[in-house]
Amino acid sequence: MPREREILRSASSPAATAGFRFGEGGQGSACTVKGRALSFIPPPALVLCRTEITALMDPVAYLAAVEAGFRCYASGDASVPMPMHIPLQDGGFHAKGALVVLDRAYVALKVNGNFPGNPQRQGLPTIQGVVLLYDAANGSLLAVMDSIEITLKRTAAASALAARYLARADASSVAICGCGEQGRAQLVALADVATLKRALAWDTDLEKAWEFAREMQEALGIEVTAVQDVRDATRRSDIIVTATSAQTPFLTNDCVSAGTFIAAVGADSPHKSELAPELLARSKIVVDVLAQCVVMGDLHHAIDAGRVTSADVYAELGDLVIGRKPGRTNPEEITVFDSTGVAIQDAASAAWVYQRAVARNVGTSISLGAL
């Protein structure tokens, strides 16, 4: 815990917190009952639903938040414990948390349920959950947020951030493998950082790919085409995004052309896998956080298969953000961003949401812990 104590010591100083704008009553207060002083009453917390969060944030804001989170991590101003996973027959739960120092020190804890069959079986979203945002200096709860929007958009923002460093400068085509909500968020985020002219959509459910193509072509004004064979999409694309719930790799060496950037997004738990170990072995590998990727995600499976080791990983994304290492250095190299989804993304994004909500008087105030 020494690192965490040092982060909090510097973050809780007056200089570190002076710039934050509190809402009315944001500092908390003390009270008395019958002349007897009671303990400090925490400030009200905000409850923010998905529609409120959507109105507060856009892809540019998420990109800035996620970039700040990875910069903090690479600079030693964040701490990310390993996540917890609870597997269930039809899905599972993830619990992730992080400390990140932005304008002040925040801790965010996120619990997500991930049930891929929900849309068809229950008419419910695949991902449901909540983000709890705390003041790390005193433990006060700042906000309770619906996690669906944050999870979708922060994941897409990380891919867009990685594309800045790892995609070719002239990249103009993208293959989206997995045409769910995450695939949509990925395409929107990438369109903000690359001059896209064409997108190819593939899904095991071809009807979903057709629907995706129609919707996204209208939304973005670029050519979006559904394809039946994954190789028809990936071989012709400068950027590939894998955002599926696959448990067996489908993206193999023969699916990928030289110079491609791959954002491997779907393998966010130990049993999921999208990229063949042989593909990772021939690629420049960048991960979100190495300690997490060696136990979950596509790197995890490539290590288990004996095709790579952790020493073969080129960098963490934060290393590229702070300039510790360059990104793409060869137009012909295949670059892979193994995105397992780390809590610094949630913490930084939630802090951004909270700051905007306070400034714009958005959300419902609740008081927890008051006597």
Secondary structure, DSSP 8 states (H G I E B T S, - for coil): -HHHHHHHHHHTSHHHHTT----TTTT-B--EETTEE---B---EEEE-HHHHHHH--HHHHHHHHHHHHHHHHHT-EE----EEEEETTEEEEEEEEEEESSSEEEEEEEEEE-TTHHHHTS--SEEEEEEEEETTT--EEEEEESHHHHHHHHHHHHHHHHHHHS-TT--EEEEES-SHHHHHHHHHHHHHS---EEEEE-SSHHHHHHHHHHHHHHH-SEEEE-SSHHHHHTT-SEEEE----SS--B-GGG--TT-EEEE-S--STT---B-HHHHHTSEEEES-HHHHTTSSHHHHHHHTTS--GGG--EEHHHHHTTSS-S---TT--EEEE----HHHHHHHHHHHHHHHHHHT-SEEE--S--
